[in-house]
Amino acid sequence: MRLVTVQLLGLILLLFTALGFMIQLLGTHFQKISPPQTFTVLRQHSSPSIKTCRPKTHIVFLKTHKTGGSSIQNMLHRYGDRNSLTFALPQKYQFNYPSLFHASRVKGYNEFKKPKYDILCHHMRLNLPEVRMLMPADSFYVTILRDPATLAESSFSYYRSESSAFQKAPDFKTFLAQPALYYKPREKGNQYARNFQWFDLGFNPDTPFKESVAKAGVREIQRAFHIVLLSEYFDESMILLKEELCWDLDDVVTFKQNSHDSTPLDKREKEMLRAWNSLDLYLYVYFNSTFWEKVERFGKEKMDIEVRRLRERRQQLADICLEGVNPVRVDQDKKEKIKPFQFRQEKNIGWVVKMDLEPNTRAQCIQMITPELQYKDILDARQFPGAV
């Protein structure tokens, strides 16, 4: 009996030892496997102050070309999509650009039924009377401008095959040295080659520069737009826009969209390009001044705090959503099907979303990187179900 008891105790001890070893082994294994990221982290981040305003949902965004407008457009797409707002969508992808905007170009528009729209944000050449006829009277108008020098370099790279002036020049440096030699007014695609922003705002880019003409243009823009943002100060622009729209921080967090590698310009080259685009330069200098007046009224210290919060949140979402810390050229990316539109030979850069995410998290991450053409199709399918 004593021998049996000793053997039984030994067996029990052996079983407990094995069990303890298994628990330790499993515990170590599970510690090595991180759970998938979920959207408990991607909650809405509100401003710390108590809101006394109501979010604006009637918005007109004049998406000027090569100014960072695609990132703002993605922000509007996401906000409108999430809140079931109605977009004034083009029948294709632009409102018959470079012709002036006309309400009849909006998909589903009927001048007798007067459908209601909340957001207008796709590429167009501004025609204010037609826009006002289409959009609610309380719509908030916003656009964005960029230094004409860097805009001109970007335009040459992106629209080289579309502008007759760019096509005639052997390369950018040659065009820069004598732009008037290659540029002829009203030739195909030459809105890309001179006073590009002035053109998008509905004015004639070939108007000889006179301060009286430039001032008149500024006055029209001031009357039309509640705020003019600056591409070079994108984060500060998003904070001002957030406050104007009474939105939350997450509503204005974006990842850079539709960007490409640029050629650095020296001081002399910048001065030459600004002189060539003198009407654009007048706009940019004037609205740069009004922009910083708005920052002053907002408060510089408060702006620094808000910009820091915005950048920290962008980094947090990037850590959750994205593979790598930098975007990749889309011709090098073999994984992700959601890629920005590639204009002729130009190679844009885009983002890749992680695969090992909880489904709802990955869906929201994908929304943040969805380029304008794909998102337009998504909105089109929602607003016109069953349409071909």
Secondary structure, DSSP 8 states (H G I E B T S, - for coil): -HHHHHHHHHHHHHHHHHHHHHHHHHHHHHHHS---B-TTSS-----SS---S-----EEEE--TTSSHHHHHHHHHHHHHHTT--B--BSSSSSSTTSB--GGGBTT--TTT----SEE-S--B--HHHHHHHS-TT-EEEEEE--HHHHHHHHHHHSTTT-HHHHHSSSHHHHHH-HHHH--TTSTTGGGTSSHHHHHTTS-TTS---HHHHHHHHHHHHHH-SEEEEGGGHHHHHHHHHHHHT--GGGG-----SB-------HHHHHHHHHHTHHHHHHHHHHHHHHHHHHHHH-HHHHHHHHHHHHHHHHHHHHHHBSSSS-EETTT--S-S------TT---EE--B-SSB-HHHHHHHHHHH--HHHHHHHHHHHHSTT--
